[in-house]
């Protein structure tokens, strides 16, 4: 199970970094979402994988799972959703104002170096 989670974190991170390095805005947004998913899976796995165990320590429980990573992941999901919404609105505004979704667009110049 640990190998599966480690592979998932690695694949999500690799896909996120690849998409963040693209030249268009939509792949960059999807790449940041993949990176936030990778962080969420990593945080969730940091609380150790325990199946069929209560999340808090009681007198009757001999073993328990740590509730802190679950709370951190829930908080990270809410924050990443809000940030994704803000970035989508900024990218949409930039696209509508310039009618182009390239990230590093340089203005076109003529042969003498003047901007057209």
TIMI-2910 file (N, C-alpha, C, CB; in pm, 1 decimal, decimal comma, always signed):
<rs>
+----------+----------+----------+----------+----------+----------+----------+----------+----------+----------+----------+----------+------+
!      n_x !      n_y !      n_z !     ca_x !     ca_y !     ca_z !      c_x !      c_y !      c_z !     cb_x !     cb_y !     cb_z ! resn !
+----------+----------+----------+----------+----------+----------+----------+----------+----------+----------+----------+----------+------+
!    +81,3 !   -119,1 !     +0,0 !     +0,0 !     +0,0 !     +0,0 !    +86,3 !   +126,4 !     +0,0 !    -92,8 !     -0,7 !   +119,8 !  Unk !
!   +197,6 !   +121,2 !    +73,5 !   +285,5 !   +237,6 !    +76,7 !   +346,6 !   +265,5 !    -59,7 !   +395,6 !   +217,6 !   +179,4 !  Unk !
!   +379,6 !   +157,5 !   -132,8 !   +435,4 !   +174,1 !   -267,4 !   +333,8 !   +239,2 !   -360,6 !   +479,9 !    +38,3 !   -324,5 !  Unk !
!   +208,1 !   +201,6 !   -346,6 !   +103,2 !   +260,4 !   -429,5 !    +87,0 !   +409,4 !   -400,5 !    -29,5 !   +187,6 !   -406,7 !  Unk !
!    +86,4 !   +446,8 !   -273,9 !    +72,8 !   +588,5 !   -238,5 !   +195,9 !   +669,7 !   -279,6 !    +49,1 !   +603,0 !    -88,1 !  Unk !
!   +313,6 !   +611,5 !   -260,5 !   +435,8 !   +681,9 !   -301,3 !   +438,5 !   +699,9 !   -452,8 !   +561,6 !   +604,7 !   -254,3 !  Unk !
!   +393,7 !   +599,4 !   -526,8 !   +387,2 !   +611,2 !   -672,6 !   +285,8 !   +716,1 !   -715,0 !   +352,2 !   +476,6 !   -735,6 !  Unk !
!   +172,6 !   +720,1 !   -646,4 !    +70,9 !   +820,5 !   -678,7 !   +122,9 !   +962,0 !   -654,1 !    -55,9 !   +796,2 !   -596,2 !  Unk !
!   +192,8 !   +981,4 !   -542,5 !   +250,3 !  +1113,3 !   -513,9 !   +353,9 !  +1149,8 !   -619,7 !   +314,4 !  +1115,7 !   -373,0 !  Unk !
!   +437,3 !  +1054,3 !   -657,8 !   +539,5 !  +1080,2 !   -759,9 !   +479,9 !  +1112,8 !   -895,7 !   +630,9 !   +961,1 !   -772,9 !  Unk !
!   +378,3 !  +1037,7 !   -937,2 !   +315,7 !  +1062,0 !  -1067,5 !   +243,1 !  +1196,5 !  -1068,1 !   +217,4 !   +948,3 !  -1102,3 !  Unk !
!   +170,2 !  +1226,6 !   -961,2 !   +100,8 !  +1355,2 !   -954,5 !   +199,5 !  +1472,1 !   -953,6 !    +11,8 !  +1360,8 !   -829,8 !  Unk !
!   +309,9 !  +1457,0 !   -882,5 !   +410,2 !  +1562,5 !   -879,5 !   +475,8 !  +1580,7 !  -1016,2 !   +516,1 !  +1531,6 !   -774,1 !  Unk !
!   +511,2 !  +1470,8 !  -1080,3 !   +574,5 !  +1479,6 !  -1212,6 !   +479,9 !  +1542,0 !  -1315,1 !   +618,7 !  +1340,2 !  -1260,1 !  Unk !
!   +353,8 !  +1499,8 !  -1314,4 !   +257,1 !  +1557,5 !  -1408,2 !   +233,4 !  +1704,9 !  -1377,3 !   +124,0 !  +1480,2 !  -1403,0 !  Unk !
!   +228,3 !  +1740,1 !  -1249,1 !   +207,9 !  +1879,7 !  -1211,6 !   +323,1 !  +1969,0 !  -1253,2 !   +187,4 !  +1890,4 !  -1063,4 !  Unk !
!   +445,2 !  +1923,6 !  -1231,9 !   +562,1 !  +2003,1 !  -1271,5 !   +568,1 !  +2017,2 !  -1423,1 !   +692,4 !  +1938,6 !  -1219,0 !  Unk !
!   +538,9 !  +1909,0 !  -1495,3 !   +538,6 !  +1915,9 !  -1641,6 !   +435,1 !  +2016,6 !  -1691,2 !   +510,5 !  +1777,3 !  -1701,9 !  Unk !
!   +316,0 !  +2013,5 !  -1633,9 !   +211,7 !  +2104,9 !  -1679,8 !   +237,4 !  +2248,9 !  -1637,2 !    +77,3 !  +2060,0 !  -1627,7 !  Unk !
!   +299,1 !  +2270,1 !  -1522,5 !   +330,3 !  +2406,9 !  -1479,3 !   +432,3 !  +2471,3 !  -1573,0 !   +383,7 !  +2407,0 !  -1334,6 !  Unk !
!   +518,3 !  +2391,8 !  -1632,7 !   +621,2 !  +2445,4 !  -1722,0 !   +572,3 !  +2466,9 !  -1864,7 !   +739,5 !  +2353,3 !  -1723,8 !  Unk !
!   +444,9 !  +2446,7 !  -1891,2 !   +390,2 !  +2469,1 !  -2024,9 !   +377,0 !  +2618,5 !  -2053,0 !   +253,5 !  +2399,7 !  -2039,6 !  Unk !
!   +345,3 !  +2653,2 !  -2177,3 !   +340,3 !  +2794,2 !  -2219,0 !   +199,6 !  +2852,7 !  -2221,8 !   +401,5 !  +2808,4 !  -2355,1 !  Unk !
!    +99,8 !  +2775,2 !  -2182,1 !    -37,5 !  +2824,3 !  -2184,7 !    -95,4 !  +2825,8 !  -2045,0 !   -124,3 !  +2738,7 !  -2277,0 !  Unk !
!   -199,3 !  +2903,5 !  -2023,1 !   -251,2 !  +2921,1 !  -1887,5 !   -329,0 !  +2800,6 !  -1836,4 !   -339,1 !  +3042,2 !  -1882,5 !  Unk !
!   -409,8 !  +2736,2 !  -1921,2 !   -491,4 !  +2625,6 !  -1871,6 !   -407,3 !  +2508,3 !  -1822,4 !   -585,6 !  +2578,4 !  -1980,1 !  Unk !
!   -303,5 !  +2463,6 !  -1894,7 !   -219,5 !  +2356,8 !  -1838,1 !   -148,8 !  +2397,7 !  -1708,6 !   -115,9 !  +2314,1 !  -1940,1 !  Unk !
!   -116,4 !  +2524,2 !  -1694,0 !    -53,2 !  +2570,0 !  -1570,2 !   -152,0 !  +2557,0 !  -1453,6 !     -4,4 !  +2717,3 !  -1584,5 !  Unk !
!   -276,8 !  +2591,2 !  -1476,7 !   -378,6 !  +2578,5 !  -1371,8 !   -399,5 !  +2432,1 !  -1335,2 !   -511,8 !  +2641,5 !  -1417,4 !  Unk !
!   -407,3 !  +2344,3 !  -1434,1 !   -424,3 !  +2200,8 !  -1407,5 !   -300,3 !  +2146,0 !  -1336,6 !   -450,1 !  +2122,7 !  -1539,9 !  Unk !
!   -181,9 !  +2195,0 !  -1373,4 !    -58,9 !  +2151,3 !  -1308,3 !    -53,6 !  +2189,6 !  -1162,1 !    +59,8 !  +2208,4 !  -1379,2 !  Unk !
!    -98,0 !  +2310,4 !  -1129,6 !   -101,7 !  +2349,1 !   -988,3 !   -204,7 !  +2267,3 !   -911,0 !   -133,0 !  +2498,3 !   -974,8 !  Unk !
!   -313,9 !  +2230,2 !   -977,5 !   -412,7 !  +2142,7 !   -912,1 !   -351,5 !  +2005,1 !   -885,7 !   -540,8 !  +2128,8 !   -999,6 !  Unk !
!   -276,4 !  +1951,9 !   -981,9 !   -209,7 !  +1822,3 !   -961,3 !   -108,8 !  +1829,8 !   -847,3 !   -139,4 !  +1776,7 !  -1090,5 !  Unk !
!    -34,6 !  +1940,3 !   -840,5 !    +61,2 !  +1955,1 !   -730,9 !     -9,1 !  +1962,7 !   -595,7 !   +146,8 !  +2079,8 !   -752,1 !  Unk !
!   -123,0 !  +2030,5 !   -590,9 !   -196,0 !  +2035,6 !   -463,8 !   -253,1 !  +1898,7 !   -428,0 !   -309,0 !  +2139,7 !   -470,9 !  Unk !
!   -296,0 !  +1819,6 !   -527,2 !   -342,2 !  +1683,3 !   -499,6 !   -227,5 !  +1597,9 !   -447,0 !   -402,2 !  +1619,4 !   -626,5 !  Unk !
!   -108,5 !  +1615,9 !   -503,4 !     +7,2 !  +1538,8 !   -456,3 !    +39,8 !  +1573,5 !   -311,5 !   +129,8 !  +1564,9 !   -546,0 !  Unk !
!    +32,1 !  +1700,5 !   -277,9 !    +57,4 !  +1741,7 !   -138,9 !    -49,5 !  +1684,3 !    -46,4 !    +60,8 !  +1896,3 !   -127,1 !  Unk !
!   -175,0 !  +1682,9 !    -91,2 !   -282,1 !  +1627,2 !     -9,0 !   -262,2 !  +1478,9 !    +17,4 !   -416,1 !  +1649,7 !    -75,7 !  Unk !
!   -225,6 !  +1403,9 !    -84,9 !   -202,0 !  +1260,1 !    -66,6 !    -81,7 !  +1237,9 !    +24,4 !   -179,8 !  +1190,3 !   -203,1 !  Unk !
!    +21,8 !  +1320,3 !     +8,5 !   +138,7 !  +1308,2 !    +94,5 !   +103,3 !  +1337,6 !   +240,3 !   +249,2 !  +1402,6 !    +47,1 !  Unk !
!    +26,2 !  +1443,5 !   +263,5 !    -14,9 !  +1476,1 !   +400,3 !   -101,3 !  +1365,7 !   +460,5 !    -91,0 !  +1608,8 !   +402,5 !  Unk !
!   -190,3 !  +1311,6 !   +380,4 !   -277,2 !  +1206,1 !   +430,0 !   -197,4 !  +1080,1 !   +462,7 !   -386,0 !  +1174,7 !   +327,6 !  Unk !
!    -97,6 !  +1049,6 !   +380,9 !    -15,7 !   +930,5 !   +405,6 !    +81,1 !   +951,2 !   +521,4 !    +62,0 !   +893,0 !   +279,8 !  Unk !
!   +107,2 !  +1075,2 !   +557,6 !   +200,7 !  +1099,2 !   +667,6 !   +143,1 !  +1057,5 !   +803,1 !   +239,3 !  +1246,1 !   +671,6 !  Unk !
!    +11,9 !  +1038,4 !   +809,5 !    -50,9 !   +996,1 !   +933,7 !    -54,4 !   +845,3 !   +949,8 !   -189,8 !  +1050,2 !   +941,1 !  Unk !
!    +25,3 !   +775,0 !   +874,9 !    +30,9 !   +629,2 !   +873,8 !    -99,3 !   +570,4 !   +823,8 !    +62,4 !   +575,8 !  +1012,9 !  Unk !
!    -88,3 !   +463,9 !   +750,3 !   -205,6 !   +398,4 !   +694,5 !   -260,3 !   +299,9 !   +796,0 !   -171,8 !   +327,2 !   +561,5 !  Unk !
!   -379,0 !   +324,3 !   +843,9 !   -443,4 !   +234,9 !   +939,8 !   -586,3 !   +211,1 !   +893,7 !   -440,1 !   +294,2 !  +1084,8 !  Unk !
!   -624,4 !    +85,2 !   +883,9 !   -756,3 !    +49,0 !   +834,1 !   -840,6 !     -0,9 !   +951,0 !   -746,4 !    -58,9 !   +722,1 !  Unk !
!   -966,6 !    +41,3 !   +954,7 !  -1064,2 !     -1,4 !  +1055,3 !  -1019,4 !    +31,0 !  +1197,7 !  -1089,4 !   -150,4 !  +1042,7 !  Unk !
!   -964,5 !   +149,5 !  +1216,7 !   -926,2 !   +192,7 !  +1350,8 !   -990,2 !   +327,9 !  +1377,8 !   -770,9 !   +200,2 !  +1366,0 !  Unk !
!  -1026,5 !   +354,9 !  +1501,2 !  -1092,3 !   +482,8 !  +1531,7 !   -994,6 !   +599,7 !  +1516,7 !  -1150,6 !   +480,6 !  +1674,9 !  Unk !
!  -1046,9 !   +720,1 !  +1484,7 !   -958,8 !   +834,6 !  +1464,7 !   -910,8 !   +900,5 !  +1593,0 !  -1028,0 !   +935,3 !  +1382,2 !  Unk !
!   -965,1 !   +865,7 !  +1705,8 !   -921,6 !   +926,4 !  +1831,5 !   -892,2 !   +816,8 !  +1932,5 !  -1028,9 !  +1024,2 !  +1886,6 !  Unk !
!   -813,5 !   +851,2 !  +2031,9 !   -776,7 !   +755,6 !  +2135,7 !   -886,1 !   +751,2 !  +2242,4 !   -639,9 !   +792,9 !  +2199,0 !  Unk !
!   -939,8 !   +634,0 !  +2262,7 !  -1037,8 !   +613,0 !  +2369,8 !   -983,8 !   +507,0 !  +2464,4 !  -1177,1 !   +570,7 !  +2312,4 !  Unk !
!  -1054,4 !   +485,2 !  +2572,6 !  -1010,2 !   +383,4 !  +2668,4 !  -1021,2 !   +243,1 !  +2610,5 !  -1091,9 !   +392,7 !  +2796,9 !  Unk !
!  -1118,3 !   +220,7 !  +2523,6 !  -1140,2 !    +87,0 !  +2469,3 !  -1048,9 !    +56,9 !  +2350,6 !  -1284,9 !    +71,4 !  +2427,5 !  Unk !
!   -994,4 !   +158,6 !  +2285,3 !   -914,2 !   +137,6 !  +2164,0 !   -769,5 !   +108,2 !  +2200,8 !   -921,7 !   +261,0 !  +2071,2 !  Unk !
!   -716,9 !     +3,5 !  +2140,3 !   -576,0 !    -28,0 !  +2162,0 !   -487,1 !    +43,8 !  +2060,6 !   -553,5 !   -179,2 !  +2153,8 !  Unk !
!   -541,3 !    +72,9 !  +1944,6 !   -467,7 !   +146,1 !  +1841,5 !   -562,2 !   +249,9 !  +1781,8 !   -411,7 !    +49,2 !  +1730,3 !  Unk !
!   -505,6 !   +354,7 !  +1726,6 !   -588,1 !   +460,4 !  +1669,4 !   -512,3 !   +526,0 !  +1554,3 !   -626,9 !   +565,5 !  +1777,3 !  Unk !
!   -584,6 !   +600,9 !  +1474,1 !   -523,0 !   +678,3 !  +1366,8 !   -509,1 !   +823,1 !  +1412,5 !   -606,8 !   +669,0 !  +1235,5 !  Unk !
!   -412,7 !   +889,5 !  +1357,2 !   -387,1 !  +1028,7 !  +1393,5 !   -485,8 !  +1118,6 !  +1317,9 !   -238,7 !  +1068,7 !  +1361,7 !  Unk !
!   -567,8 !  +1198,7 !  +1385,3 !   -665,2 !  +1282,9 !  +1315,5 !   -604,7 !  +1410,5 !  +1256,1 !   -776,0 !  +1320,0 !  +1410,1 !  Unk !
!   -483,8 !  +1445,6 !  +1292,4 !   -424,7 !  +1569,9 !  +1244,1 !   -404,0 !  +1571,4 !  +1092,1 !   -292,7 !  +1593,1 !  +1313,2 !  Unk !
!   -348,1 !  +1466,0 !  +1028,7 !   -335,6 !  +1470,8 !   +882,7 !   -469,7 !  +1481,8 !   +811,5 !   -263,2 !  +1348,3 !   +833,7 !  Unk !
!   -573,7 !  +1422,6 !   +866,4 !   -705,6 !  +1434,8 !   +805,6 !   -754,1 !  +1578,9 !   +810,5 !   -805,8 !  +1342,9 !   +875,8 !  Unk !
!   -730,7 !  +1646,4 !   +921,0 !   -770,0 !  +1786,7 !   +932,9 !   -686,0 !  +1874,7 !   +840,6 !   -756,1 !  +1834,1 !  +1078,4 !  Unk !
!   -557,2 !  +1844,4 !   +830,2 !   -470,9 !  +1921,5 !   +740,5 !   -512,6 !  +1905,5 !   +594,5 !   -325,4 !  +1878,7 !   +757,8 !  Unk !
!   -548,0 !  +1783,4 !   +555,6 !   -590,6 !  +1760,0 !   +417,5 !   -721,8 !  +1831,8 !   +389,6 !   -605,6 !  +1609,2 !   +389,9 !  Unk !
!   -814,2 !  +1828,3 !   +481,6 !   -941,0 !  +1898,0 !   +462,6 !   -918,2 !  +2048,1 !   +447,0 !  -1035,6 !  +1870,6 !   +580,5 !  Unk !
!   -831,6 !  +2105,4 !   +527,8 !   -799,1 !  +2247,4 !   +516,8 !   -729,3 !  +2276,4 !   +384,1 !   -710,4 !  +2291,7 !   +634,5 !  Unk !
!   -637,4 !  +2189,2 !   +343,4 !   -565,2 !  +2210,1 !   +217,7 !   -658,2 !  +2199,7 !    +97,6 !   -451,6 !  +2108,8 !   +204,3 !  Unk !
!   -757,8 !  +2113,3 !   +103,7 !   -853,5 !  +2102,2 !     -6,5 !   -932,4 !  +2231,8 !    -21,7 !   -949,4 !  +1983,7 !    +16,5 !  Unk !
!   -977,9 !  +2288,2 !    +88,9 !  -1054,9 !  +2412,2 !    +83,9 !   -968,5 !  +2526,9 !    +31,6 !  -1111,0 !  +2446,6 !   +223,3 !  Unk !
!   -846,0 !  +2536,8 !    +79,8 !   -757,5 !  +2644,1 !    +35,9 !   -722,0 !  +2628,5 !   -112,0 !   -629,9 !  +2646,2 !   +121,1 !  Unk !
!   -692,4 !  +2507,2 !   -157,3 !   -656,7 !  +2487,1 !   -298,2 !   -775,6 !  +2513,0 !   -389,7 !   -604,1 !  +2345,1 !   -320,3 !  Unk !
!   -896,5 !  +2480,9 !   -344,5 !  -1014,1 !  +2512,7 !   -425,6 !  -1030,2 !  +2663,3 !   -441,2 !  -1140,5 !  +2452,4 !   -363,0 !  Unk !
!  -1014,5 !  +2736,8 !   -333,2 !  -1024,8 !  +2882,5 !   -340,5 !   -916,4 !  +2943,8 !   -426,9 !  -1018,6 !  +2941,8 !   -202,2 !  Unk !
!   -794,1 !  +2893,7 !   -412,7 !   -684,7 !  +2947,8 !   -494,3 !   -703,3 !  +2914,4 !   -641,4 !   -550,3 !  +2894,0 !   -445,7 !  Unk !
!   -753,4 !  +2795,8 !   -671,5 !   -778,3 !  +2758,9 !   -810,9 !   -885,2 !  +2848,9 !   -871,2 !   -820,7 !  +2611,3 !   -821,5 !  Unk !
!   -988,6 !  +2879,8 !   -795,3 !  -1092,8 !  +2970,0 !   -845,0 !  -1036,2 !  +3108,7 !   -873,4 !  -1207,7 !  +2979,9 !   -743,7 !  Unk !
!   -950,3 !  +3159,1 !   -786,4 !   -889,9 !  +3290,9 !   -807,9 !   -799,0 !  +3289,7 !   -930,6 !   -810,3 !  +3334,7 !   -683,6 !  Unk !
!   -718,2 !  +3185,9 !   -944,8 !   -626,7 !  +3177,9 !  -1059,0 !   -703,5 !  +3163,5 !  -1190,1 !   -529,7 !  +3060,2 !  -1041,8 !  Unk !
!   -812,6 !  +3088,7 !  -1189,8 !   -894,6 !  +3076,4 !  -1310,3 !   -952,9 !  +3211,9 !  -1349,1 !  -1007,6 !  +2973,8 !  -1288,9 !  Unk !
!   -998,4 !  +3289,4 !  -1251,0 !  -1053,7 !  +3421,3 !  -1282,3 !   -946,4 !  +3517,4 !  -1333,9 !  -1121,1 !  +3480,5 !  -1158,7 !  Unk !
!   -827,0 !  +3511,4 !  -1276,7 !   -717,1 !  +3596,4 !  -1325,5 !   -677,8 !  +3555,5 !  -1467,1 !   -594,2 !  +3587,3 !  -1230,9 !  Unk !
!   -669,7 !  +3425,3 !  -1493,1 !   -634,3 !  +3377,6 !  -1627,0 !   -742,4 !  +3412,9 !  -1728,3 !   -611,5 !  +3226,2 !  -1625,6 !  Unk !
!   -868,5 !  +3403,0 !  -1687,7 !   -977,9 !  +3440,1 !  -1777,7 !   -974,8 !  +3589,5 !  -1808,9 !  -1113,3 !  +3401,9 !  -1715,9 !  Unk !
!   -946,6 !  +3671,0 !  -1707,7 !   -934,8 !  +3814,5 !  -1731,8 !   -818,2 !  +3848,0 !  -1823,5 !   -919,2 !  +3887,9 !  -1600,7 !  Unk !
!   -704,7 !  +3780,2 !  -1805,4 !   -589,4 !  +3803,4 !  -1892,9 !   -618,6 !  +3758,0 !  -2035,2 !   -465,8 !  +3730,6 !  -1839,3 !  Unk !
!   -690,3 !  +3648,1 !  -2048,6 !   -724,8 !  +3599,2 !  -2182,9 !   -820,8 !  +3695,5 !  -2251,8 !   -787,4 !  +3458,0 !  -2175,2 !  Unk !
!   -919,8 !  +3743,1 !  -2180,0 !  -1017,0 !  +3832,8 !  -2241,5 !   -955,8 !  +3967,5 !  -2277,0 !  -1135,1 !  +3852,9 !  -2149,1 !  Unk !
!   -855,8 !  +4013,2 !  -2201,1 !   -795,7 !  +4142,8 !  -2232,1 !   -694,5 !  +4134,4 !  -2345,8 !   -728,8 !  +4199,4 !  -2108,8 !  Unk !
!   -625,7 !  +4021,9 !  -2359,5 !   -523,6 !  +4012,5 !  -2464,1 !   -560,6 !  +3917,1 !  -2576,8 !   -393,7 !  +3969,1 !  -2403,8 !  Unk !
!   -670,9 !  +3845,1 !  -2563,3 !   -717,5 !  +3747,2 !  -2661,7 !   -611,2 !  +3643,6 !  -2694,8 !   -760,8 !  +3817,6 !  -2788,6 !  Unk !
!   -529,5 !  +3609,4 !  -2595,7 !   -425,2 !  +3509,6 !  -2611,9 !   -398,4 !  +3448,0 !  -2476,1 !   -295,7 !  +3571,3 !  -2672,7 !  Unk !
!   -375,1 !  +3317,9 !  -2472,5 !   -352,8 !  +3254,6 !  -2343,0 !   -209,4 !  +3205,6 !  -2325,2 !   -448,0 !  +3139,3 !  -2325,7 !  Unk !
!   -116,5 !  +3260,0 !  -2402,2 !    +24,1 !  +3227,4 !  -2379,6 !    +73,6 !  +3301,4 !  -2255,9 !   +110,5 !  +3263,8 !  -2503,7 !  Unk !
!   +165,6 !  +3239,0 !  -2184,5 !   +214,9 !  +3298,1 !  -2060,5 !   +323,5 !  +3401,1 !  -2087,3 !   +267,7 !  +3189,8 !  -1967,8 !  Unk !
!   +422,1 !  +3366,2 !  -2170,3 !   +537,2 !  +3453,5 !  -2193,4 !   +532,4 !  +3514,6 !  -2332,2 !   +667,6 !  +3376,2 !  -2175,0 !  Unk !
!   +426,6 !  +3583,3 !  -2363,0 !   +417,3 !  +3646,1 !  -2494,1 !   +500,9 !  +3772,2 !  -2497,8 !   +271,9 !  +3677,7 !  -2529,1 !  Unk !
!   +587,8 !  +3778,5 !  -2594,3 !   +664,6 !  +3900,3 !  -2618,2 !   +595,2 !  +3978,3 !  -2728,6 !   +813,3 !  +3868,4 !  -2656,1 !  Unk !
!   +592,6 !  +4108,6 !  -2718,8 !   +529,1 !  +4186,7 !  -2825,4 !   +606,0 !  +4169,6 !  -2956,4 !   +521,7 !  +4336,5 !  -2786,5 !  Unk !
!   +529,6 !  +4167,5 !  -3065,2 !   +593,4 !  +4151,9 !  -3196,4 !   +669,8 !  +4279,1 !  -3231,1 !   +488,0 !  +4119,7 !  -3306,4 !  Unk !
!   +790,8 !  +4261,6 !  -3287,8 !   +871,1 !  +4375,5 !  -3330,1 !   +896,9 !  +4365,2 !  -3479,6 !  +1004,4 !  +4382,2 !  -3251,4 !  Unk !
!   +914,0 !  +4480,6 !  -3543,1 !   +951,8 !  +4477,3 !  -3684,4 !  +1103,0 !  +4467,2 !  -3695,5 !   +899,5 !  +4602,9 !  -3759,3 !  Unk !
!  +1156,5 !  +4477,9 !  -3813,6 !  +1299,3 !  +4458,1 !  -3834,9 !  +1386,6 !  +4562,6 !  -3767,9 !  +1327,9 !  +4457,0 !  -3980,3 !  Unk !
!  +1338,5 !  +4685,0 !  -3746,0 !  +1416,4 !  +4789,0 !  -3682,0 !  +1406,7 !  +4784,7 !  -3529,4 !  +1371,8 !  +4923,4 !  -3732,1 !  Unk !
!  +1331,7 !  +4692,8 !  -3472,5 !  +1322,0 !  +4680,9 !  -3328,8 !  +1208,4 !  +4759,4 !  -3266,3 !  +1447,9 !  +4723,4 !  -3268,5 !  Unk !
!  +1128,8 !  +4827,1 !  -3345,8 !  +1014,8 !  +4902,3 !  -3292,6 !   +896,5 !  +4808,9 !  -3275,6 !   +977,5 !  +5020,8 !  -3385,6 !  Unk !
!   +821,0 !  +4833,2 !  -3170,9 !   +702,9 !  +4749,6 !  -3147,1 !   +592,5 !  +4790,1 !  -3242,1 !   +654,9 !  +4760,9 !  -3000,5 !  Unk !
!   +520,7 !  +4689,6 !  -3289,2 !   +411,2 !  +4720,4 !  -3380,4 !   +278,4 !  +4720,4 !  -3310,2 !   +408,2 !  +4622,6 !  -3494,0 !  Unk !
+----------+----------+----------+----------+----------+----------+----------+----------+----------+----------+----------+----------+------+
</rs>
